[in-house]
Structure formats: structure tokens, C-alpha cells
Amino acid sequence: MDPAHVMYGQEGPKVEMTKDSEEDAATFIIRDEDHTIGNAVRYMLNQDSRVQFTGYSIPHPLENKMNVRIQTNRGSSARESFADALEGIVSVCQHVESVFDEALAAGP
């Protein structure tokens, strides 16, 4: 598999783009995550004006994987939108952490 399409975790690929994906329509497989990440990714993708459709599914409760489907406008990259959504989640988490730390430092 093309290394540009895979992010490796501790036990193999954490995120993988399926082989049948195209530039503006792609399915990503995320391993070892659940609805918490699925809903966050879906929410962030829905905020992106380049994205026409996004959804996620967990094929079976005993399978440790989630499928995220993204359809973007023609000329836009589904992969880029996915990466931007993940960066957006990191940004939100960093903001929450900084606000939490400030509140803790301020005391009661």
C-alpha cells in the first residue's frame, strides 16, 4: 500500500484510505476508535464547505474499526478535508485544555 495513504499506530495502520477512493470521494478506515471520535470527525467535516456528504459507521461491534465516508465538491480533496477535520479536533481539544488550565489556576 502507498505509505501516503496510511498512518501507522502501535499495531499497524491506525488510519487507512481504501483503495477504491478517488480524489473527491473517499472512505477512511479508523481502527481502535469508537463513536466519540466518529461523531467529532463527522461534526468537523460537516462544518467544511467543501464537503457535500460525510458519515461514519461501525460495521460490527466486534470489529475494532470505523468507516468514515467523505464526498467533497468537484476539485476538492476528500483527504485534505479529512486531515483538516482532524486538525480542527486537535485545536478544539487544545482550547478546552487551556481554558481548563486557566480556570484551575484562578482557583475557587
Biopython code that builds the backbone (N, CA, C, O; Angstrom):
import numpy as np
from Bio.PDB.StructureBuilder import StructureBuilder

atoms = [
    (1, "MET", "N", (0.836, -1.177, 0.000)),
    (1, "MET", "CA", (0.000, 0.000, 0.000)),
    (1, "MET", "C", (0.879, 1.238, 0.000)),
    (1, "MET", "O", (1.956, 1.247, 0.597)),
    (2, "ASP", "N", (0.424, 2.261, -0.659)),
    (2, "ASP", "CA", (1.146, 3.530, -0.732)),
    (2, "ASP", "C", (1.241, 4.141, 0.662)),
    (2, "ASP", "O", (0.214, 4.370, 1.299)),
    (3, "PRO", "N", (2.465, 4.411, 1.154)),
    (3, "PRO", "CA", (2.623, 4.950, 2.507)),
    (3, "PRO", "C", (1.925, 6.283, 2.720)),
    (3, "PRO", "O", (1.627, 6.643, 3.859)),
    (4, "ALA", "N", (1.661, 7.015, 1.663)),
    (4, "ALA", "CA", (0.973, 8.297, 1.801)),
    (4, "ALA", "C", (-0.489, 8.118, 2.210)),
    (4, "ALA", "O", (-1.134, 9.073, 2.643)),
    (5, "HIS", "N", (-1.007, 6.906, 2.075)),
    (5, "HIS", "CA", (-2.404, 6.648, 2.396)),
    (5, "HIS", "C", (-2.594, 6.001, 3.765)),
    (5, "HIS", "O", (-3.719, 5.646, 4.117)),
    (6, "VAL", "N", (-1.536, 5.840, 4.537)),
    (6, "VAL", "CA", (-1.642, 5.114, 5.803)),
    (6, "VAL", "C", (-0.914, 5.872, 6.908)),
    (6, "VAL", "O", (0.199, 6.358, 6.707)),
    (7, "MET", "N", (-1.545, 5.970, 8.069)),
    (7, "MET", "CA", (-0.887, 6.454, 9.286)),
    (7, "MET", "C", (-0.717, 5.241, 10.180)),
    (7, "MET", "O", (-1.680, 4.509, 10.408)),
    (8, "TYR", "N", (0.484, 5.011, 10.693)),
    (8, "TYR", "CA", (0.725, 3.819, 11.485)),
    (8, "TYR", "C", (0.606, 4.091, 12.968)),
    (8, "TYR", "O", (1.134, 5.079, 13.478)),
    (9, "GLY", "N", (-0.092, 3.206, 13.652)),
    (9, "GLY", "CA", (-0.185, 3.246, 15.108)),
    (9, "GLY", "C", (0.742, 2.206, 15.686)),
    (9, "GLY", "O", (1.656, 1.733, 15.010)),
    (10, "GLN", "N", (0.512, 1.852, 16.920)),
    (10, "GLN", "CA", (1.363, 0.879, 17.592)),
    (10, "GLN", "C", (1.219, -0.508, 16.986)),
    (10, "GLN", "O", (2.179, -1.278, 16.960)),
    (11, "GLU", "N", (0.043, -0.827, 16.506)),
    (11, "GLU", "CA", (-0.208, -2.173, 15.989)),
    (11, "GLU", "C", (-0.665, -2.140, 14.534)),
    (11, "GLU", "O", (-1.688, -2.733, 14.192)),
    (12, "GLY", "N", (0.072, -1.465, 13.692)),
    (12, "GLY", "CA", (-0.278, -1.397, 12.278)),
    (12, "GLY", "C", (-0.985, -0.092, 11.956)),
    (12, "GLY", "O", (-0.912, 0.871, 12.719)),
    (13, "PRO", "N", (-1.676, -0.069, 10.809)),
    (13, "PRO", "CA", (-2.286, 1.189, 10.364)),
    (13, "PRO", "C", (-3.426, 1.633, 11.280)),
    (13, "PRO", "O", (-4.339, 0.855, 11.557)),
    (14, "LYS", "N", (-3.377, 2.856, 11.742)),
    (14, "LYS", "CA", (-4.436, 3.452, 12.568)),
    (14, "LYS", "C", (-5.514, 4.038, 11.658)),
    (14, "LYS", "O", (-6.708, 3.875, 11.907)),
    (15, "VAL", "N", (-5.075, 4.720, 10.601)),
    (15, "VAL", "CA", (-5.988, 5.310, 9.627)),
    (15, "VAL", "C", (-5.532, 4.879, 8.241)),
    (15, "VAL", "O", (-4.347, 4.940, 7.913)),
    (16, "GLU", "N", (-6.482, 4.450, 7.446)),
    (16, "GLU", "CA", (-6.156, 3.958, 6.108)),
    (16, "GLU", "C", (-7.230, 4.434, 5.134)),
    (16, "GLU", "O", (-8.419, 4.401, 5.451)),
    (17, "MET", "N", (-6.817, 4.870, 3.963)),
    (17, "MET", "CA", (-7.756, 5.247, 2.912)),
    (17, "MET", "C", (-7.947, 4.026, 2.018)),
    (17, "MET", "O", (-6.969, 3.415, 1.588)),
    (18, "THR", "N", (-9.195, 3.669, 1.735)),
    (18, "THR", "CA", (-9.446, 2.469, 0.943)),
    (18, "THR", "C", (-8.966, 2.655, -0.494)),
    (18, "THR", "O", (-8.870, 3.775, -0.994)),
    (19, "LYS", "N", (-8.669, 1.544, -1.138)),
    (19, "LYS", "CA", (-8.114, 1.571, -2.492)),
    (19, "LYS", "C", (-9.093, 2.098, -3.528)),
    (19, "LYS", "O", (-8.674, 2.639, -4.550)),
    (20, "ASP", "N", (-10.396, 1.949, -3.281)),
    (20, "ASP", "CA", (-11.381, 2.406, -4.261)),
    (20, "ASP", "C", (-11.696, 3.900, -4.129)),
    (20, "ASP", "O", (-12.576, 4.414, -4.819)),
    (21, "SER", "N", (-10.982, 4.586, -3.250)),
    (21, "SER", "CA", (-11.210, 6.020, -3.043)),
    (21, "SER", "C", (-10.722, 6.831, -4.235)),
    (21, "SER", "O", (-9.789, 6.439, -4.937)),
    (22, "GLU", "N", (-11.371, 7.968, -4.447)),
    (22, "GLU", "CA", (-10.987, 8.902, -5.501)),
    (22, "GLU", "C", (-10.601, 10.220, -4.844)),
    (22, "GLU", "O", (-10.651, 10.340, -3.619)),
    (23, "GLU", "N", (-10.220, 11.203, -5.640)),
    (23, "GLU", "CA", (-9.797, 12.494, -5.087)),
    (23, "GLU", "C", (-10.918, 13.166, -4.302)),
    (23, "GLU", "O", (-10.691, 13.682, -3.208)),
    (24, "ASP", "N", (-12.144, 13.159, -4.867)),
    (24, "ASP", "CA", (-13.235, 13.879, -4.218)),
    (24, "ASP", "C", (-14.210, 12.975, -3.459)),
    (24, "ASP", "O", (-15.202, 13.464, -2.919)),
    (25, "ALA", "N", (-13.948, 11.688, -3.412)),
    (25, "ALA", "CA", (-14.803, 10.757, -2.673)),
    (25, "ALA", "C", (-13.916, 9.657, -2.090)),
    (25, "ALA", "O", (-13.244, 8.931, -2.823)),
    (26, "ALA", "N", (-13.925, 9.548, -0.773)),
    (26, "ALA", "CA", (-13.030, 8.584, -0.145)),
    (26, "ALA", "C", (-13.671, 7.967, 1.089)),
    (26, "ALA", "O", (-14.530, 8.560, 1.742)),
    (27, "THR", "N", (-13.220, 6.761, 1.379)),
    (27, "THR", "CA", (-13.576, 6.082, 2.616)),
    (27, "THR", "C", (-12.295, 5.857, 3.396)),
    (27, "THR", "O", (-11.315, 5.326, 2.873)),
    (28, "PHE", "N", (-12.319, 6.266, 4.647)),
    (28, "PHE", "CA", (-11.180, 6.079, 5.546)),
    (28, "PHE", "C", (-11.565, 5.060, 6.604)),
    (28, "PHE", "O", (-12.675, 5.091, 7.134)),
    (29, "ILE", "N", (-10.660, 4.175, 6.903)),
    (29, "ILE", "CA", (-10.867, 3.193, 7.966)),
    (29, "ILE", "C", (-10.037, 3.644, 9.159)),
    (29, "ILE", "O", (-8.821, 3.806, 9.054)),
    (30, "ILE", "N", (-10.696, 3.844, 10.287)),
    (30, "ILE", "CA", (-10.019, 4.214, 11.533)),
    (30, "ILE", "C", (-10.144, 3.028, 12.476)),
    (30, "ILE", "O", (-11.246, 2.549, 12.743)),
    (31, "ARG", "N", (-9.019, 2.562, 12.974)),
    (31, "ARG", "CA", (-9.019, 1.403, 13.863)),
    (31, "ARG", "C", (-8.919, 1.832, 15.325)),
    (31, "ARG", "O", (-8.346, 2.872, 15.648)),
    (32, "ASP", "N", (-9.484, 1.014, 16.188)),
    (32, "ASP", "CA", (-9.402, 1.176, 17.643)),
    (32, "ASP", "C", (-10.009, 2.481, 18.144)),
    (32, "ASP", "O", (-9.514, 3.061, 19.110)),
    (33, "GLU", "N", (-11.062, 2.945, 17.505)),
    (33, "GLU", "CA", (-11.788, 4.128, 17.975)),
    (33, "GLU", "C", (-13.279, 3.805, 17.978)),
    (33, "GLU", "O", (-13.712, 2.795, 17.423)),
    (34, "ASP", "N", (-14.054, 4.681, 18.613)),
    (34, "ASP", "CA", (-15.489, 4.432, 18.728)),
    (34, "ASP", "C", (-16.294, 5.662, 18.310)),
    (34, "ASP", "O", (-15.793, 6.533, 17.600)),
    (35, "HIS", "N", (-17.545, 5.719, 18.757)),
    (35, "HIS", "CA", (-18.444, 6.798, 18.360)),
    (35, "HIS", "C", (-17.963, 8.179, 18.819)),
    (35, "HIS", "O", (-18.329, 9.188, 18.216)),
    (36, "THR", "N", (-17.158, 8.235, 19.865)),
    (36, "THR", "CA", (-16.658, 9.534, 20.340)),
    (36, "THR", "C", (-15.882, 10.234, 19.236)),
    (36, "THR", "O", (-16.138, 11.400, 18.933)),
    (37, "ILE", "N", (-14.940, 9.529, 18.639)),
    (37, "ILE", "CA", (-14.163, 10.109, 17.538)),
    (37, "ILE", "C", (-15.022, 10.202, 16.276)),
    (37, "ILE", "O", (-14.931, 11.180, 15.535)),
    (38, "GLY", "N", (-15.842, 9.202, 16.034)),
    (38, "GLY", "CA", (-16.698, 9.216, 14.845)),
    (38, "GLY", "C", (-17.585, 10.445, 14.783)),
    (38, "GLY", "O", (-17.673, 11.101, 13.745)),
    (39, "ASN", "N", (-18.248, 10.761, 15.898)),
    (39, "ASN", "CA", (-19.119, 11.939, 15.929)),
    (39, "ASN", "C", (-18.322, 13.229, 15.803)),
    (39, "ASN", "O", (-18.765, 14.162, 15.132)),
    (40, "ALA", "N", (-17.157, 13.299, 16.435)),
    (40, "ALA", "CA", (-16.327, 14.504, 16.349)),
    (40, "ALA", "C", (-15.848, 14.734, 14.915)),
    (40, "ALA", "O", (-15.891, 15.859, 14.417)),
    (41, "VAL", "N", (-15.395, 13.675, 14.259)),
    (41, "VAL", "CA", (-14.930, 13.785, 12.863)),
    (41, "VAL", "C", (-16.091, 14.192, 11.963)),
    (41, "VAL", "O", (-15.947, 15.086, 11.130)),
    (42, "ARG", "N", (-17.233, 13.544, 12.125)),
    (42, "ARG", "CA", (-18.410, 13.861, 11.318)),
    (42, "ARG", "C", (-18.823, 15.316, 11.514)),
    (42, "ARG", "O", (-19.126, 16.009, 10.543)),
    (43, "TYR", "N", (-18.839, 15.784, 12.765)),
    (43, "TYR", "CA", (-19.207, 17.168, 13.054)),
    (43, "TYR", "C", (-18.257, 18.145, 12.362)),
    (43, "TYR", "O", (-18.697, 19.087, 11.703)),
    (44, "MET", "N", (-16.948, 17.912, 12.518)),
    (44, "MET", "CA", (-15.972, 18.825, 11.917)),
    (44, "MET", "C", (-16.069, 18.810, 10.391)),
    (44, "MET", "O", (-15.953, 19.858, 9.755)),
    (45, "LEU", "N", (-16.277, 17.650, 9.809)),
    (45, "LEU", "CA", (-16.415, 17.569, 8.349)),
    (45, "LEU", "C", (-17.665, 18.299, 7.870)),
    (45, "LEU", "O", (-17.650, 18.924, 6.809)),
    (46, "ASN", "N", (-18.741, 18.225, 8.640)),
    (46, "ASN", "CA", (-19.972, 18.927, 8.256)),
    (46, "ASN", "C", (-19.820, 20.444, 8.317)),
    (46, "ASN", "O", (-20.616, 21.162, 7.713)),
    (47, "GLN", "N", (-18.820, 20.943, 9.030)),
    (47, "GLN", "CA", (-18.563, 22.384, 9.099)),
    (47, "GLN", "C", (-17.768, 22.875, 7.885)),
    (47, "GLN", "O", (-17.663, 24.079, 7.653)),
    (48, "ASP", "N", (-17.213, 21.944, 7.119)),
    (48, "ASP", "CA", (-16.364, 22.253, 5.971)),
    (48, "ASP", "C", (-17.228, 22.478, 4.731)),
    (48, "ASP", "O", (-17.965, 21.580, 4.322)),
    (49, "SER", "N", (-17.145, 23.674, 4.126)),
    (49, "SER", "CA", (-17.970, 23.991, 2.958)),
    (49, "SER", "C", (-17.608, 23.155, 1.726)),
    (49, "SER", "O", (-18.401, 23.067, 0.789)),
    (50, "ARG", "N", (-16.426, 22.544, 1.718)),
    (50, "ARG", "CA", (-16.027, 21.696, 0.588)),
    (50, "ARG", "C", (-16.706, 20.330, 0.625)),
    (50, "ARG", "O", (-16.743, 19.630, -0.387)),
    (51, "VAL", "N", (-17.239, 19.949, 1.776)),
    (51, "VAL", "CA", (-17.803, 18.605, 1.967)),
    (51, "VAL", "C", (-19.292, 18.611, 1.635)),
    (51, "VAL", "O", (-20.065, 19.382, 2.205)),
    (52, "GLN", "N", (-19.682, 17.738, 0.701)),
    (52, "GLN", "CA", (-21.088, 17.571, 0.335)),
    (52, "GLN", "C", (-21.778, 16.554, 1.233)),
    (52, "GLN", "O", (-22.935, 16.732, 1.613)),
    (53, "PHE", "N", (-21.063, 15.491, 1.568)),
    (53, "PHE", "CA", (-21.627, 14.425, 2.388)),
    (53, "PHE", "C", (-20.529, 13.822, 3.243)),
    (53, "PHE", "O", (-19.389, 13.671, 2.805)),
    (54, "THR", "N", (-20.889, 13.484, 4.459)),
    (54, "THR", "CA", (-19.996, 12.695, 5.300)),
    (54, "THR", "C", (-20.828, 11.849, 6.248)),
    (54, "THR", "O", (-21.918, 12.240, 6.665)),
    (55, "GLY", "N", (-20.310, 10.724, 6.566)),
    (55, "GLY", "CA", (-20.965, 9.838, 7.514)),
    (55, "GLY", "C", (-19.969, 8.804, 7.988)),
    (55, "GLY", "O", (-18.929, 8.587, 7.365)),
    (56, "TYR", "N", (-20.296, 8.178, 9.085)),
    (56, "TYR", "CA", (-19.417, 7.121, 9.577)),
    (56, "TYR", "C", (-20.264, 5.946, 10.025)),
    (56, "TYR", "O", (-21.440, 6.094, 10.359)),
    (57, "SER", "N", (-19.648, 4.787, 10.025)),
    (57, "SER", "CA", (-20.328, 3.589, 10.511)),
    (57, "SER", "C", (-19.313, 2.680, 11.187)),
    (57, "SER", "O", (-18.134, 2.652, 10.837)),
    (58, "ILE", "N", (-19.802, 1.957, 12.145)),
    (58, "ILE", "CA", (-19.020, 0.900, 12.770)),
    (58, "ILE", "C", (-19.686, -0.386, 12.302)),
    (58, "ILE", "O", (-20.769, -0.736, 12.770)),
    (59, "PRO", "N", (-19.030, -1.099, 11.363)),
    (59, "PRO", "CA", (-19.676, -2.226, 10.698)),
    (59, "PRO", "C", (-20.219, -3.300, 11.648)),
    (59, "PRO", "O", (-21.296, -3.847, 11.411)),
    (60, "HIS", "N", (-19.489, -3.598, 12.705)),
    (60, "HIS", "CA", (-19.922, -4.619, 13.655)),
    (60, "HIS", "C", (-19.279, -4.325, 15.003)),
    (60, "HIS", "O", (-18.108, -3.950, 15.051)),
    (61, "PRO", "N", (-20.015, -4.485, 16.098)),
    (61, "PRO", "CA", (-19.456, -4.170, 17.419)),
    (61, "PRO", "C", (-18.196, -4.965, 17.779)),
    (61, "PRO", "O", (-17.388, -4.514, 18.591)),
    (62, "LEU", "N", (-18.031, -6.125, 17.187)),
    (62, "LEU", "CA", (-16.854, -6.934, 17.496)),
    (62, "LEU", "C", (-15.659, -6.605, 16.609)),
    (62, "LEU", "O", (-14.541, -7.048, 16.873)),
    (63, "GLU", "N", (-15.900, -5.819, 15.546)),
    (63, "GLU", "CA", (-14.793, -5.360, 14.701)),
    (63, "GLU", "C", (-14.301, -4.045, 15.264)),
    (63, "GLU", "O", (-15.097, -3.157, 15.571)),
    (64, "ASN", "N", (-13.005, -3.917, 15.399)),
    (64, "ASN", "CA", (-12.429, -2.727, 16.009)),
    (64, "ASN", "C", (-12.080, -1.682, 14.956)),
    (64, "ASN", "O", (-10.952, -1.192, 14.897)),
    (65, "LYS", "N", (-13.070, -1.347, 14.121)),
    (65, "LYS", "CA", (-12.816, -0.357, 13.084)),
    (65, "LYS", "C", (-14.063, 0.463, 12.801)),
    (65, "LYS", "O", (-15.188, 0.051, 13.085)),
    (66, "MET", "N", (-13.825, 1.639, 12.231)),
    (66, "MET", "CA", (-14.884, 2.554, 11.864)),
    (66, "MET", "C", (-14.613, 3.027, 10.440)),
    (66, "MET", "O", (-13.468, 3.303, 10.081)),
    (67, "ASN", "N", (-15.655, 3.119, 9.636)),
    (67, "ASN", "CA", (-15.530, 3.627, 8.276)),
    (67, "ASN", "C", (-16.063, 5.054, 8.231)),
    (67, "ASN", "O", (-17.173, 5.323, 8.691)),
    (68, "VAL", "N", (-15.270, 5.966, 7.676)),
    (68, "VAL", "CA", (-15.695, 7.357, 7.507)),
    (68, "VAL", "C", (-15.738, 7.631, 6.006)),
    (68, "VAL", "O", (-14.727, 7.509, 5.315)),
    (69, "ARG", "N", (-16.902, 7.996, 5.517)),
    (69, "ARG", "CA", (-17.080, 8.280, 4.088)),
    (69, "ARG", "C", (-17.187, 9.784, 3.890)),
    (69, "ARG", "O", (-17.919, 10.463, 4.611)),
    (70, "ILE", "N", (-16.451, 10.304, 2.905)),
    (70, "ILE", "CA", (-16.450, 11.740, 2.624)),
    (70, "ILE", "C", (-16.639, 11.952, 1.125)),
    (70, "ILE", "O", (-15.951, 11.340, 0.308)),
    (71, "GLN", "N", (-17.573, 12.821, 0.780)),
    (71, "GLN", "CA", (-17.782, 13.239, -0.610)),
    (71, "GLN", "C", (-17.612, 14.754, -0.629)),
    (71, "GLN", "O", (-18.336, 15.471, 0.062)),
    (72, "THR", "N", (-16.661, 15.239, -1.416)),
    (72, "THR", "CA", (-16.409, 16.675, -1.488)),
    (72, "THR", "C", (-16.865, 17.238, -2.833)),
    (72, "THR", "O", (-17.209, 16.492, -3.750)),
    (73, "ASN", "N", (-16.859, 18.559, -2.931)),
    (73, "ASN", "CA", (-17.149, 19.226, -4.206)),
    (73, "ASN", "C", (-16.094, 18.815, -5.221)),
    (73, "ASN", "O", (-14.967, 18.477, -4.859)),
    (74, "ARG", "N", (-16.466, 18.847, -6.481)),
    (74, "ARG", "CA", (-15.514, 18.523, -7.539)),
    (74, "ARG", "C", (-14.327, 19.470, -7.454)),
    (74, "ARG", "O", (-14.504, 20.680, -7.309)),
    (75, "GLY", "N", (-13.121, 18.928, -7.543)),
    (75, "GLY", "CA", (-11.921, 19.737, -7.466)),
    (75, "GLY", "C", (-11.372, 19.864, -6.050)),
    (75, "GLY", "O", (-10.275, 20.389, -5.859)),
    (76, "SER", "N", (-12.120, 19.391, -5.055)),
    (76, "SER", "CA", (-11.649, 19.406, -3.670)),
    (76, "SER", "C", (-11.172, 18.019, -3.284)),
    (76, "SER", "O", (-11.606, 17.019, -3.855)),
    (77, "SER", "N", (-10.294, 17.969, -2.329)),
    (77, "SER", "CA", (-9.715, 16.706, -1.899)),
    (77, "SER", "C", (-10.381, 16.189, -0.624)),
    (77, "SER", "O", (-10.400, 16.872, 0.400)),
    (78, "ALA", "N", (-10.924, 14.981, -0.701)),
    (78, "ALA", "CA", (-11.521, 14.353, 0.478)),
    (78, "ALA", "C", (-10.452, 14.116, 1.544)),
    (78, "ALA", "O", (-10.707, 14.262, 2.740)),
    (79, "ARG", "N", (-9.276, 13.754, 1.101)),
    (79, "ARG", "CA", (-8.164, 13.505, 2.025)),
    (79, "ARG", "C", (-7.776, 14.781, 2.769)),
    (79, "ARG", "O", (-7.522, 14.747, 3.973)),
    (80, "GLU", "N", (-7.732, 15.891, 2.064)),
    (80, "GLU", "CA", (-7.395, 17.174, 2.675)),
    (80, "GLU", "C", (-8.478, 17.594, 3.676)),
    (80, "GLU", "O", (-8.165, 18.094, 4.757)),
    (81, "SER", "N", (-9.736, 17.393, 3.320)),
    (81, "SER", "CA", (-10.833, 17.716, 4.233)),
    (81, "SER", "C", (-10.753, 16.860, 5.493)),
    (81, "SER", "O", (-10.991, 17.350, 6.597)),
    (82, "PHE", "N", (-10.419, 15.590, 5.331)),
    (82, "PHE", "CA", (-10.280, 14.684, 6.474)),
    (82, "PHE", "C", (-9.152, 15.155, 7.388)),
    (82, "PHE", "O", (-9.314, 15.207, 8.607)),
    (83, "ALA", "N", (-8.012, 15.495, 6.797)),
    (83, "ALA", "CA", (-6.867, 15.977, 7.578)),
    (83, "ALA", "C", (-7.218, 17.282, 8.299)),
    (83, "ALA", "O", (-6.851, 17.468, 9.459)),
    (84, "ASP", "N", (-7.924, 18.178, 7.620)),
    (84, "ASP", "CA", (-8.332, 19.443, 8.239)),
    (84, "ASP", "C", (-9.290, 19.204, 9.410)),
    (84, "ASP", "O", (-9.212, 19.888, 10.431)),
    (85, "ALA", "N", (-10.188, 18.236, 9.258)),
    (85, "ALA", "CA", (-11.123, 17.910, 10.344)),
    (85, "ALA", "C", (-10.369, 17.394, 11.565)),
    (85, "ALA", "O", (-10.677, 17.771, 12.696)),
    (86, "LEU", "N", (-9.381, 16.529, 11.334)),
    (86, "LEU", "CA", (-8.593, 16.006, 12.454)),
    (86, "LEU", "C", (-7.801, 17.123, 13.132)),
    (86, "LEU", "O", (-7.714, 17.165, 14.359)),
    (87, "GLU", "N", (-7.230, 18.021, 12.343)),
    (87, "GLU", "CA", (-6.509, 19.164, 12.912)),
    (87, "GLU", "C", (-7.463, 20.068, 13.694)),
    (87, "GLU", "O", (-7.085, 20.627, 14.724)),
    (88, "GLY", "N", (-8.685, 20.210, 13.212)),
    (88, "GLY", "CA", (-9.690, 21.001, 13.919)),
    (88, "GLY", "C", (-10.040, 20.400, 15.270)),
    (88, "GLY", "O", (-10.222, 21.125, 16.248)),
    (89, "ILE", "N", (-10.133, 19.089, 15.328)),
    (89, "ILE", "CA", (-10.417, 18.405, 16.597)),
    (89, "ILE", "C", (-9.271, 18.643, 17.580)),
    (89, "ILE", "O", (-9.506, 18.914, 18.757)),
    (90, "VAL", "N", (-8.043, 18.543, 17.100)),
    (90, "VAL", "CA", (-6.875, 18.797, 17.956)),
    (90, "VAL", "C", (-6.925, 20.228, 18.475)),
    (90, "VAL", "O", (-6.659, 20.467, 19.652)),
    (91, "SER", "N", (-7.262, 21.175, 17.614)),
    (91, "SER", "CA", (-7.337, 22.584, 18.002)),
    (91, "SER", "C", (-8.396, 22.805, 19.086)),
    (91, "SER", "O", (-8.148, 23.509, 20.065)),
    (92, "VAL", "N", (-9.560, 22.210, 18.912)),
    (92, "VAL", "CA", (-10.629, 22.334, 19.911)),
    (92, "VAL", "C", (-10.177, 21.736, 21.245)),
    (92, "VAL", "O", (-10.411, 22.328, 22.299)),
    (93, "CYS", "N", (-9.539, 20.583, 21.207)),
    (93, "CYS", "CA", (-9.056, 19.946, 22.438)),
    (93, "CYS", "C", (-8.010, 20.809, 23.136)),
    (93, "CYS", "O", (-8.008, 20.914, 24.362)),
    (94, "GLN", "N", (-7.125, 21.424, 22.362)),
    (94, "GLN", "CA", (-6.116, 22.308, 22.950)),
    (94, "GLN", "C", (-6.765, 23.526, 23.595)),
    (94, "GLN", "O", (-6.340, 23.973, 24.661)),
    (95, "HIS", "N", (-7.790, 24.058, 22.949)),
    (95, "HIS", "CA", (-8.509, 25.202, 23.511)),
    (95, "HIS", "C", (-9.187, 24.819, 24.831)),
    (95, "HIS", "O", (-9.082, 25.546, 25.819)),
    (96, "VAL", "N", (-9.872, 23.694, 24.843)),
    (96, "VAL", "CA", (-10.538, 23.222, 26.062)),
    (96, "VAL", "C", (-9.516, 23.032, 27.177)),
    (96, "VAL", "O", (-9.763, 23.413, 28.321)),
    (97, "GLU", "N", (-8.375, 22.447, 26.848)),
    (97, "GLU", "CA", (-7.327, 22.238, 27.847)),
    (97, "GLU", "C", (-6.817, 23.563, 28.406)),
    (97, "GLU", "O", (-6.617, 23.685, 29.615)),
    (98, "SER", "N", (-6.605, 24.560, 27.541)),
    (98, "SER", "CA", (-6.082, 25.846, 28.024)),
    (98, "SER", "C", (-7.107, 26.565, 28.897)),
    (98, "SER", "O", (-6.741, 27.161, 29.910)),
    (99, "VAL", "N", (-8.386, 26.518, 28.520)),
    (99, "VAL", "CA", (-9.422, 27.143, 29.333)),
    (99, "VAL", "C", (-9.524, 26.426, 30.684)),
    (99, "VAL", "O", (-9.680, 27.070, 31.722)),
    (100, "PHE", "N", (-9.436, 25.128, 30.665)),
    (100, "PHE", "CA", (-9.469, 24.332, 31.900)),
    (100, "PHE", "C", (-8.289, 24.695, 32.804)),
    (100, "PHE", "O", (-8.462, 24.907, 34.004)),
    (101, "ASP", "N", (-7.096, 24.765, 32.225)),
    (101, "ASP", "CA", (-5.892, 25.109, 32.999)),
    (101, "ASP", "C", (-6.003, 26.509, 33.590)),
    (101, "ASP", "O", (-5.606, 26.730, 34.734)),
    (102, "GLU", "N", (-6.537, 27.456, 32.825)),
    (102, "GLU", "CA", (-6.722, 28.818, 33.324)),
    (102, "GLU", "C", (-7.703, 28.843, 34.491)),
    (102, "GLU", "O", (-7.475, 29.534, 35.484)),
    (103, "ALA", "N", (-8.786, 28.094, 34.372)),
    (103, "ALA", "CA", (-9.772, 28.038, 35.441)),
    (103, "ALA", "C", (-9.192, 27.398, 36.701)),
    (103, "ALA", "O", (-9.484, 27.828, 37.817)),
    (104, "LEU", "N", (-8.382, 26.385, 36.514)),
    (104, "LEU", "CA", (-7.727, 25.750, 37.661)),
    (104, "LEU", "C", (-6.756, 26.693, 38.340)),
    (104, "LEU", "O", (-6.693, 26.750, 39.568)),
    (105, "ALA", "N", (-6.001, 27.432, 37.547)),
    (105, "ALA", "CA", (-5.016, 28.367, 38.093)),
    (105, "ALA", "C", (-5.703, 29.530, 38.827)),
    (105, "ALA", "O", (-5.160, 30.057, 39.797)),
    (106, "ALA", "N", (-6.884, 29.923, 38.367)),
    (106, "ALA", "CA", (-7.609, 31.010, 39.001)),
    (106, "ALA", "C", (-8.134, 30.606, 40.380)),
    (106, "ALA", "O", (-8.364, 31.456, 41.240)),
    (107, "GLY", "N", (-8.316, 29.327, 40.573)),
    (107, "GLY", "CA", (-8.792, 28.827, 41.872)),
    (107, "GLY", "C", (-10.263, 29.071, 42.083)),
    (107, "GLY", "O", (-10.961, 29.557, 41.193)),
    (108, "PRO", "N", (-10.738, 28.725, 43.283)),
    (108, "PRO", "CA", (-12.175, 28.862, 43.587)),
    (108, "PRO", "C", (-12.603, 30.294, 43.811)),
    (108, "PRO", "O", (-13.777, 30.554, 44.073)),
]
sb = StructureBuilder()
sb.init_structure("model")
sb.init_model(0)
sb.init_chain("A")
sb.init_seg("    ")
for serial, (resi, resn, name, xyz) in enumerate(atoms, 1):
    if name == "N":
        sb.init_residue(resn, " ", resi, " ")
    sb.init_atom(name, np.array(xyz, "f"), 0.0, 1.0, " ", f" {name:<3s}", serial, name[0])
structure = sb.get_structure()
